[in-house]
Each structure stands twice: as C-alpha cells, then as structure tokens.
Amino acid sequence: MTVEEQKKFARTHADLTYHTIEARCRVCGKPLTVEIADIYPELGDPLKAVPMATCNRCADLRNRRIETEERLRRICHHILNQPKSKRTEVATRYAKPIEDRVRDWIKVANQTNGSAVEFDEAMVESILKDPVKYGEVLGRISGLAKKPRPAPQPSLPYKDA
C-alpha cells in the first residue's frame, strides 16, 4: 500500500481500532509487531495472517528476486522464440542483459542469506548455450548462497538409572 493509499484509508476509516500482535518474520525470524484492524474479522480469521508476516527487508528482497527472475525469463523466452538459425546471434546480443540479471540474482541471494557467492562467466555461458535451463542456473546460485545447516547431533541412548 502506497503512502497516499494509507493516508486515504486513514481518512476514510478514522474510527478503526487496531489490535497489536507480536510475531516473528517467517523468513529471517526477526521480531515483528503486527497491527490488525478490528474490521478484519469480517473478512476472515485475523490470526491466519500472523504466521505469514514478513519484515520489510525480507519482503523487499522477495520482490526483487521475483522481478529479477521475471526479467531473465523474458529474455530467455525471447531467445527461444527466434528461429534456430538466429538463436546464437540473438543470444550473443543479449549476453550483457543476461549477465546483469545473473549479477542481480547473486546480489539478492547474498543479501538474503548473508553469503558471498561470486559471479562466474560460466553461469552466463550456460544460459546462453541453453536458455531453457536458466532456472537451473538460478537454483544452483541460490543453493550456493544458502547457509549450511549444522548436522543434527546424535541423541544418546536413554539409560535407566
């Protein structure tokens, strides 16, 4: 909701009261305060929205990730819609935009996970070679960016004392 929409909503719904609920961001676990208007129960159970709450940072990163993937998908589909004889020529023309999108994806993945994945030309070359597999390249980048989870500790057998 834009600032203008928020102001308009506040003017038209000045008599609303809000309930404050403590929650955690479902992505990063940061503590949040969720305010739910008293008219929300008319639309549904307000407590169903609480587990879906995300902080602004995580929501912005998600939107950037979606936008970056959509732009790369459009480029790859444009290349694939060309006749087979022209695909290589068109793909080389789009090498720089593809590289920019891959760099954007790496930046978002690093910011999301607090990692340091570095750009490699092979990422772009594999997309230029086979644009259908752009999703696999993005998935591999995301996999590299994820923090390794600690191995589960083996539980000791229970001994009756």
BELCORKA-V45459 format. One record per helix or strand of 2 or more residues. SS is the DSSP state (alpha for helix, beta for strand). FROM is the first residue (numbers start at 1). LEN is the number of residues. Records with the same first field share a line. If there is no record, write none. Layout:
SS->FROM-LEN ; FROM-LEN
This chain:
alpha->3-10 ; 40-4 ; 47-4 ; 56-25 ; 87-7 ; 95-19 ; 121-9 ; 131-15
beta->18-7 ; 31-7
